[in-house]
Amino acid sequence: MEAAVRTNRLRKEFRGTVALEGLDLVVPAGSVFGYLGPNGAGKTTTIRLLTGLLRPTSGNAEILGLDVARRPDEVQRRLGYLPGRFVAYADLTGHDYLRYLASLRGGVEWTDVEHLAERFDLDLSRRIGQLSHGNQQKVGLVQAFMHRPELLVLDEPTSGLDPIMQAEFLTLVTEVSRGGATVFLSSHILSEVEAVADTVAILREGRLVRTATIPELRAQVVRRRDLTFTREVPVEVLRASAQVSEVRVHDRTAHLVLTGSADALVRAVAPYGVENIETHEADLTEVFLRYYTDETQGDDQREKQEEPWPVA
Ligand SMILES: Nc1ncnc2c1ncn2[C@@H]1O[C@H](COP(=O)(O)OP(=O)(O)OP(=O)(O)O)[C@@H](O)[C@H]1O
């Protein structure tokens, strides 16, 4: 598999603080890769290592087949990079600033800049210092995309954007990805990652805790139903059901984890007098948050700790 980004036991320590430990990442060329983790997990540190702005304590990173520490200039020329805190020259207009960057970089079609500014409803004639945070962020986005890079490394790109602009950004990511570019996207917003990413990596306390495709994570979403019966819970029927993987009983209510069809289950238990069905639709957020908080415990222990009802 061709990798746009590959890291090998990448490690970064800041005077006694280990920000990143033994990171082995492979980002397939042409993919949209979501990079997630709670505050302080090491996402920005990773991105600064990938873009050659920091030197690793040990290990290495390759971008588009180039060793970043050895060839930072070439890496930076070929990337599109949006830093987490985008700062530009406040006294320049968006137009003059982007012209300046385009002349430094070379290979920029000015019509691409104009189209991007139009898409993001960005007024290039205003001084950057007078723009709102969200509009400054748009200048950052335009400079990251304007030279049609093969790889985009974006640190919290939708920070400050309103929902319409967030949606526009996601459309742009999808378009460049269809065009063959790779997008490495760090984010706190799970829904946007879910909407565009093929693969996500979850980082916690400087370590990678999971890399998975969105369908793999979706398969972990637990569907729960609480069925209350008019008389005693038909425990054996529920346990024998192919639709159910877990049964806990409290009084006349069965708390279930569904693995199959809810309709089939309801038909199977209808003769036993179902009084009420409550649905708890979990979403991907629940899966992500499990990795953010206590992944080290593993699923078995978690189940035991969360057991508020007697197990049938
Ligand atoms: N220049 C630095 N000097 C000292 N410690 C640093 C430095 N940069 C980052 N750190 C530490 O490294 C760890 C990871 O920080 P990093 O900014 O990479 O996290 P993050 O995942 O990007 O967080 P956030 O989501 O809050 O932006 C933190 O403990 C942070 O305090």
The ligand as an SDF file (V2000), in Angstrom:
LIG
                    3D

 31 33  0  0  0  0  0  0  0  0999 V2000
    6.3780   23.4520   23.2240 N   0  0  0  0  0  0  0  0  0  0  0  0
    6.0030   22.6600   24.2440 C   0  0  0  0  0  0  0  0  0  0  0  0
    6.6820   22.6500   25.3960 N   0  0  0  0  0  0  0  0  0  0  0  0
    6.3260   21.8510   26.4340 C   0  0  0  0  0  0  0  0  0  0  0  0
    5.2700   20.9970   26.3820 N   0  0  0  0  0  0  0  0  0  0  0  0
    4.5480   20.9700   25.2550 C   0  0  0  0  0  0  0  0  0  0  0  0
    4.8700   21.7870   24.1180 C   0  0  0  0  0  0  0  0  0  0  0  0
    3.9660   21.5330   23.1350 N   0  0  0  0  0  0  0  0  0  0  0  0
    3.1260   20.5880   23.6280 C   0  0  0  0  0  0  0  0  0  0  0  0
    3.4860   20.2610   24.8950 N   0  0  0  0  0  0  0  0  0  0  0  0
    2.8160   19.2500   25.7460 C   0  0  0  0  0  0  0  0  0  0  0  0
    2.6560   18.0750   24.9820 O   0  0  0  0  0  0  0  0  0  0  0  0
    1.3940   17.4700   25.2240 C   0  0  0  0  0  0  0  0  0  0  0  0
    0.6030   17.3270   23.9140 C   0  0  0  0  0  0  0  0  0  0  0  0
    0.2110   18.6200   23.4620 O   0  0  0  0  0  0  0  0  0  0  0  0
   -0.4820   18.8630   22.0460 P   0  0  0  0  0  0  0  0  0  0  0  0
   -0.6120   20.3450   21.8760 O   0  0  0  0  0  0  0  0  0  0  0  0
    0.2390   18.1110   21.0010 O   0  0  0  0  0  0  0  0  0  0  0  0
   -1.9240   18.2000   22.2760 O   0  0  0  0  0  0  0  0  0  0  0  0
   -3.2500   18.2810   21.3740 P   0  0  0  0  0  0  0  0  0  0  0  0
   -3.7430   16.8810   21.2550 O   0  0  0  0  0  0  0  0  0  0  0  0
   -2.9860   19.0320   20.1250 O   0  0  0  0  0  0  0  0  0  0  0  0
   -4.2410   19.0940   22.3150 O   0  0  0  0  0  0  0  0  0  0  0  0
   -5.4710   20.1030   21.9500 P   0  0  0  0  0  0  0  0  0  0  0  0
   -6.5800   19.2440   21.4820 O   0  0  0  0  0  0  0  0  0  0  0  0
   -5.7470   20.7230   23.2920 O   0  0  0  0  0  0  0  0  0  0  0  0
   -4.9610   21.0860   20.9410 O   0  0  0  0  0  0  0  0  0  0  0  0
    0.7040   18.3290   26.2720 C   0  0  0  0  0  0  0  0  0  0  0  0
    0.9680   17.7780   27.5340 O   0  0  0  0  0  0  0  0  0  0  0  0
    1.4030   19.6620   26.1250 C   0  0  0  0  0  0  0  0  0  0  0  0
    1.3810   20.3670   27.3270 O   0  0  0  0  0  0  0  0  0  0  0  0
  1  2  1  0
  2  3  1  0
  2  7  2  0
  3  4  2  0
  4  5  1  0
  5  6  2  0
  6  7  1  0
  6 10  1  0
  7  8  1  0
  8  9  2  0
  9 10  1  0
 10 11  1  0
 11 12  1  0
 11 30  1  0
 12 13  1  0
 13 14  1  0
 13 28  1  0
 14 15  1  0
 15 16  1  0
 16 17  2  0
 16 18  1  0
 16 19  1  0
 19 20  1  0
 20 21  2  0
 20 22  1  0
 20 23  1  0
 23 24  1  0
 24 25  2  0
 24 26  1  0
 24 27  1  0
 28 29  1  0
 28 30  1  0
 30 31  1  0
M  END
$$$$
